[in-house]
């Protein structure tokens, strides 16, 4: 099972709270439309339907892009409204942000929003309260668990690697985490974002063929080879954010030519949720 997802945000959203308010982005170049349409055309060519996790902010700034994604038959989920880190918010702040994103995306498409991914996988062990809010606001499937450490999130102690159910006091939510392989006993993430850009394609291909479940995630900026460098980034952040941009699109074309992909909606239909593990959120 290979699942294809995209986090839809602008190139400058590699930063978080510092630029999350709409008025602070007025001076940044808008680059999303060209790259997103390139992605949509590629998916049409290879007859693949994906899940697009969109910021509500994108719906406000580019409503025509949300409608175009939906028109081409892809699933639309929430990536929050303002791209703020979940663990940096209070529960009611997160609820308000989530509600706003769902309202904007639902209004643009006329379809329910039932899938969610946190920016930077920022539902950490200490912010698992967010799952209860997701359930209470109508989210049925979460894609936020990243089984490792990250600059802004991740949950390296989460014990389940494939599809499973999270049980909370507010009910259950289905979880489709980021996938990984074990190489010499170590977790190796290979299927999205900077990990895809950093890895040689032959390795990505080999690891995908060896796994029964792969969750791929990309951003439009992963394929924007001539994007500006965002001011104020550390050298490490620059490397992580910009390395491999020139070769990424060719690798993506190979990936979508050699592998079959489905979206989250189709995966939900295929998975026997009565037989997957259940993880209890305390």
Secondary structure by P-SEA (a helix, b strand, c coil): cbbbbbbcccccccccccccccccccccccccaaaaaaaaaaaaaabbbbbbbccaaaaaacaaaaaaaaaabbbbbbccccccccccccaaaaaaaaaaaaaaaaaaccccccbbbcccccccccccaaaaaaaaacccccccccccccccccccccccccbbbbbcccbbbbbbcbbbbbcccbbbbcccccccccccaaaaaaaaaaccbbbbbbccccccccccccccccaaaaaaccccccaaaaaaaaaaacbbbbcaaaaaaacccccbbbbbcc
